[in-house]
Amino acid sequence: MSELPTIRAGAFISAGGRSYQEDRLLCVKDMIPFVPESSDPNGESKAQLGSRSLYAVFDGHGGSLASGHLGTSFHTILAANESYRNRPTQALESKSTLIFTLEINLN
């Protein structure tokens, strides 16, 4: 197996002319600790999944409530999606990830 390149990430937020910042950033270097163990005894273990990271910006255009929630919990919601283990892109596009995110935010 070839070595994966090292990714260096940085972030900068500016509130512009406002006195508050509604946008939120999420930088998770290693997503694997947030992935639940497989309930399938023949499924891959977490150690077999390899390395995964998540970097996201949540726009607080309508206020910081939603962006704040996503900035602190989206990685756990995404990792809990059953598609994430084998098809992470599908999990990102999944309506169940979006609906679960909205339900948590509204409750």
C-alpha positions, 0 to 999 in steps of 0.5 A: 500500500502506498503512503498517503500524502500528509495534509496540512490544514489551517483555518481563519474566520473573519466577522468582517464589519460585524461584532460577532461571527455566525459561521463555524468550522469543523476540522476532524483529523481522524474520523475513525474514532467516531465510527461505530463498530460494525454490527456485522461479524464479517464486516470490516473492523474500524482499523481496516477502514484506513484514514479519513478526515473531515473539514467543513465550513458551516455558513451562519447566514441565518444565525449561529444556531444551526451552524453552531450545532453542525460545527460541534456534532456533524462529524458524529452524525455523519460517522453514525450513518450506516453508509459511511463505513463503506461509502462515505460520499453516499453518507454525505449525500444521504437524506437520513444524515440531513434529516437526523441533523435537522431533528437534533437541531430542532429538539 
